[in-house]
Amino acid sequence: MTKFDREEEINGSDTCRTIEVEVVESLSPPPRPPPLKLSYSGDNFEVDELFLPPLNFAMVDNDIFRSGFPDTANFSFLESLNLCSIVYLCPEPYPVPNMEFLKSNGIQLFQFGIEGYKEPFVNIPEDKIREALKVVLDVRNHPLLIHCKRGKHRTGCLVGCLRKLQRWCLTSVFDEYQRFAAAKTRVSDQRFMELFDVSSFKHLPMSFLSSKR
């Protein structure tokens, strides 16, 4: 804090007065700490990589996760999940950097090419959803990540069918789907989940059938 004096004539007289003016330095908030950066290498815990989850990332069940398409910025986060498998629901080839990441971490890729149709021209292939669901339910593939492009429709349908196996009521299945799809909610997706027949999966262990809502 500093002070300075200023002399000012009043009404043209020789009388002067001294005005003390205080100059207060602006108070700025303390700097925010940098984002937490973590990585694990051998027995050493190092601070050098940002843990950033993919778009729409969430835990579905024990060792089952969902998200949108992960990019290179998400690789450190995915490493922390110790994934064994990825279920990819788009028809486009997996990008080279992503394939290299999978190879370097011993992660198996299961691709089920479901087109990203928009209503009213939606044709969700039930056979591919069933095959993908078999992979998701096989504990030998866990921990596992399910993803499509945005983690909304194709991923939402697959997770919704899993919820039916877990005996969730349709209201709860739809609520979860809508939470991720938001304004992009599709009636056709919900209709597909409603009509999906889970009877062929009744042989599942009880651990998969115990999550009720």
N, C-alpha and C positions, 0 to 999 in steps of 0.2 A: 504494500500500500504506500502511495506517495502523496505529498501535499505541495501545493504551490500557492503563492499569494498574487492577487490581482488588485491593482489600484484603480479606483474609479472616481471620477469627478462627479459631484452632485450639484445640479442646477448651476453649473458654471462657476461655483465657488472654489475657493482654494482648499475647502475642506475635503479631505480624502478619508476614505475608510478602507479597511482591509477586509476582503472577503476570502474566507478560507474555503477552498473547494477540495473535497476528497475525491480522488480518482480510485475507484475500486476495480480491481482486475476481475474480469468475468470469471465466474466459477464454472468450470466445465466438469461434467461427471467423470469419475475415475475411469480409466480405460478398461474396456471389457476384456476378460481373459480370453486367450485364443481358444478355439474349439478343441476338445479333448482329442488327442491323436494317440492311437495305440496300435501296437503290433506285437506279435509273439514270435520269437525266433529261438528255437531250441529251448534252453533253460532261462533265456533272458527275456525280460519284458521291456520293450523299447518304445519310445515315444517318437513316432515318425510317420504314421499313416492314419488318415482320417477314416473313422468308421461311419460310412454313409449307407443306409439301407436303400434298396431299390424302391421305385414308385409303388405305392399301395402295398407295402410289405406288411405281413401280419402272420401270426402263428395260428394254424388251423387246429392242430392237435399235437400231442407229444411227437416231436421229431418230424412234423409235417408243417411246411410253411407255404405261403403264397405271395406273389408279387407281380409287378409289371416287369418288362424286359430289363434285366440288369446290364449296366454298362461298366466300363473299366473303373469308374469312380466307386463302384460298389464291390469290387473284388475283395478288398480287405475285410469288409463286413461279412461277405459270404464265407470267407475263410474261417471266420470265428464260429460259424455254424457247423463246421466239420461235415459238410454234406457228402453223402455217398452217391446221390442221384439228383438229376433235374428232369422234370417232366415238362417238355416244351410243346405248346399247343398251337403253334403257327406253322404254315407250310414253307415259309422262306428258310433258306439255308442259315445255319447258325454262323454268326460272324467269326472270322478268323481269330481275333483277340479272345473271344469267349471260348472258342474251342481250345486254344492254347492254355487258357486258365483251367479248363476242365482237365486237360491232360496232365498239367503240372500238379494238380491236386487229387488226381485219381478219382474224379467224379464221372459217373456214367450218365450219358445223355439218352433219354427216351423221347423221341419226337413223334407227335401225332398231329399231322398237318390238317388242322381245321381252318377253313377259310373264314375270314372276318366279315361275314355278310352283314348287311344292314337291313332292317325291316323296310318293306314287307317281304323282301327276298331272302328269308332266313331258312337255312336247311342245316340243322345241327345233326351231324352224323352220329347216331346212337352207337354204332359199332366202335367208333374210335373213342368215344367217351367210356364205353365199357372196358376197352383194352387199357386205356389210361388209368381207369379206376383200379384195375387189377394190379398195376404197377405200384400205385399209391398205397394199396392195402398190404403189399408184401413187405414185411418188416425187414427183410434182407436188403431192401433199397433205402432204408432210413439211415440217417436224416435225409429228408427229401424236400426239394423246392418245386412247386408248381407255378408256371408262369406262361403268360401269352404276351401280348404287346403292352396293354395297359393294366392287366390284372383285373379286368372288369367282367367281360361277358363269357369268354371261353373258360377262363379260370373260375369264374363264378358258377357256371353250369356244372363243372366237374366237382367243385367243393359242395354245391347244393345237392348233388347226387350222393356224395359221401354223407352229408347230413341226414339224408333220408335213411341211409343204412344205419345211422346212429340213432334213428327213431326220433329225430326232431319233428315237431309239428310243422306243417307247411308255413304257418305264419312266421315262425322263427327262421325257417329256411329263406323265405322271401325277404325278411328284414335284413339278414346278413348280406344277401345278394344286393339289395338296394343300397346298403351302406357303402359298398364299393362302386356300384354303377352310378349312383346319384342321379343326375339329370339324364343319364344315358340308359336308364332302366328300360328293358325290352320285355314286352308282354310275352313274346315268343319264347324267350329264355325261361321265364317263369312257367309257362305252359309245358315246356320240355321237362323241367324238373318235376312238375306235378305228375306227369304221365310216366316218368321213368320207372320201370319195373325193377325192383330190387330183389325179387324172389330168388334169382339165380345166385345171389351172394349170401344166402342164408347160412352157408357153411363157415362164415367168418368167425374168428375167435371172439369171445365175449368182450375183450378189451376194446374192440372197435365198435361194439354195439351198446356201450354203456353211457355214452354221452347224450343225455336227453335234454330237450328244451321245449 
